[in-house]
Each structure stands twice: as structure tokens, then as C-alpha cells.
Amino acid sequence: MKYFYRDFGTSKPRWTQGKFGGWTPPTGLLNIKYAIFVRRSDTLLVPEYCLAHETKQALQQSTFN
């Protein structure tokens, strides 16, 4: 499955096919959660506010099922 998010630096839409690994506890100056995507060579942390609406819905459904 492709997970879409907006790149923080360029504001361009991007996607990853990494496996969703869960959420971090709220942290940082904005006290927000980060989505964890485990990829073949690394781990990608995406802030909750950068995720596309469809991706947020898909992650919420997969978390509760």
C-alpha cells in the first residue's frame, strides 16, 4: 500500500511503501505524534500534520482493526 504525505521542506506530495509501524508518543515543541514507516533500509518518521487525509483514515482503520 502507498502512504502519501507532504514533504516538510518542499511542500511537494510524496509517498512511501514502507510498512506502518505505529505511532510515537506526542513529542517535540508542537507535542504531536509521528507515524513510523519501516522501510527496507531505514525508518521514516512523518509528522501527523504532514499525512494526507486518505492516509490518516487508512492508518486509523488499520490501528483499530
TAHUHU-V731461 format. One record per run of one state. SS is the DSSP state (@ for helix, = for strand, . for the rest). FROM is the first residue (numbers start at 0). TO is the last residue. If there is no record, write none. Layout:
# TAHUHU-V731461
{{SS:FROM:TO} {SS:FROM:TO}}
This chain:
# TAHUHU-V731461
{{.:0:1} {=:2:5} {.:6:11} {=:12:15} {.:16:17} {=:18:22} {.:23:25} {=:26:26} {.:27:30} {=:31:31} {.:32:32} {=:33:37} {.:38:41} {=:42:46} {@:47:49} {=:50:50} {.:51:51} {@:52:63} {.:64:64}}
